């Protein structure tokens, strides 16, 4: 017989809370989510309230209906709560990966140098990128144009446009959000 540890019990409760929280965040009733998942409303209610065993096949169906992944639904609460920056002093930046939708990545970076002056060092690849300046001033090069983005300002652009970003007038911190294609284009990149 398989025994449930205290940690398993805590994760079980957390998964049930996530199911309910995601349903409520969508503004859905028990009936609406049950319909989307193809299970009975009473089964869903018992799952959320802990009166029914969590079955893997139902979790897969519920994750899909809630527009999330099974991994996100069952990840431990203790995983990666505190992260340390990766320091890339060669490119004047620190990166902190932030948990996000599997198709997207959110990265906080500290930039100290200007964007590259050589247009050949600009990148272009499929995707879309959003960024917000948390402190300082950033310089965004898009094609032949240079944009000055100050603290609390944001920019959004397709990454097929040749682009590069750096600091202007001193260090700056940005929060960048990359869709799945842009994330692939920025993998192993240190100077954008």
N, C-alpha and C positions, 0 to 999 in steps of 0.2 A: 504494500500500500504506500502511495506517495504522500509524504507529509509536507504540509505547508509551513514554511518558516515565518517568523514575524515580518521579515523583509518582504516575503511574497504577499503576506496579508496587507502590508502597507501599500504595495504596488497595486494590488487588486482594488483597494479602496480608491487609490489615486486614479486608476483607469475609469472607474465608475463615475467619479467626480468630473473627469475630463469629458466623458460622453455627455453628461448632463450640461456642463458648462458650454460645450460646443453647440449643443442643441439650442440652449437658451440664447447664446450669442447670435445665432441665425434667426432668432425670433420664431422658432418652430415649436409647436405643441408636441406632446408625446405621439399623438395620432399622426402628425405630419412626418416626423422622423421614422416612425414605424412603417408608414406607407412607402417612404423612399427606400427603406432597407428591406422591405418585403417580409417583415416579422409582425407579430401581433402587438398591439398597444400594451396589453397586459404583460407580455414577455419583456418588452422594453422597460416598462415600469419596474418590473422585478429585477432586471439587470441593473438599472440605475440605483435602486434601493438596496442592493445586496442580497436579495431574496432568491436569486437565481445564479447558478454557477456561470462563470464567464467561459464560453466556448470559443476556441480559436476561429472556427468558421464564422461565427456571429460577429466576432471582433473585426474580421476582414470586411464583412458586409457593412458593418456600422462605420468603419473608417472610411470606406468609399462613399457611403451616404452622407457623411459629415465633411467630405472633401478634404480628407487628411490621409496620412499613411498609417499603416499598422505600427511601424516603428515609432512614429510620433505619438501615437495613442498609448503605447505601452512603455515608453522610455522612462527610466527611473528618475525620480525627482532630484536625486543627488548628482546626476551626471552633469559635469561641466557647469556648475553653478558659478564658480569663480574661475576666470581664465587669466593667464598672464600674456602680455603682449609678445609678439615675435618681433625682435628688433632687427631691422635691416639698415645698419648704419651706412652701408655702401650707397644706398639710395635715399638716405635721410627720412626714413619712415618707420613707424611701428604699426603693426596690424593686430587687431583683435577680431577674431571671428565671432560673429553673433549668430545664435541659432535662428534659423529661418526656414521658410518653406523649402522642401528639397529642390525645387526648381530655381530657387533664388539664393543669393548669398548677400549678407550685409557685412561690411567691413569698415572698421574705424581706423583711419590712418592719420599719422602725424607726418606732415611734409615740411622739409626745411629748405629745399632748393627750388629754383624756378623751373618751369617746364622746359624741356629740351628746346634749344633754339633751332636745331637741325630738323627740318620737316621730315627727313628720312627716318627719324626716330619716333615719329608719331605712329600710333597703332590704328588699324581699322579691321573690324571683324564683325560677324553677324551679332545681333543682340540689341539690347537697350540698357542704358545706365541712368540712374538717378543719383544725385549727391546733394548733401546739405553741408554747409560750412558751420562747424561747431564753434570755432574760435579762429581769429586771425583773418587773413584774406587769401583766397586761392586765385590762381590764374589758370583758366581753362582755354586751351588751344583747340579750336574746332576748324579744321581746314585752314584757311588763311586768316581766320578771325580770332582775336584774343578777347576773352571775357573776364572781367574782374568780378569775383563772387565774394561778397563780404559776409561776416558773421550773421547767421540766421537766414541767409539767402540760399536758394536751391537752384539746381540746374537739372535738366532732363534732356537726353539726346540719344539718337540712334548711334550705335557704335560702329556702323559702317562708315560714318564720317571719320576721317583721320583725326585722332584726338590725343591729347596729352594734358596732364594737370600737374601743377606745382604750387609752391608758396610764393606770395608776393609781399615784399617788405618785412619778412620775418616768418617764423614758423606758423603753420596753420594746422588745424585738425578738421578732417572731413569724415562724414559718414557716407559711404558709397553703397548703393544697392544695385546688384547686377542680376539680370534675368539669366536663365539657364545658358543661352548662347553667349552672352557677354561674359559670364563666369568662365566658360571654356576658353574664350579669347584672352582672358586675363590670367589664366593658370600659368604659373612659372614666370610671370611678368614681374619685374621689379621696378621699372622706371616709369610707370604711367601714373 
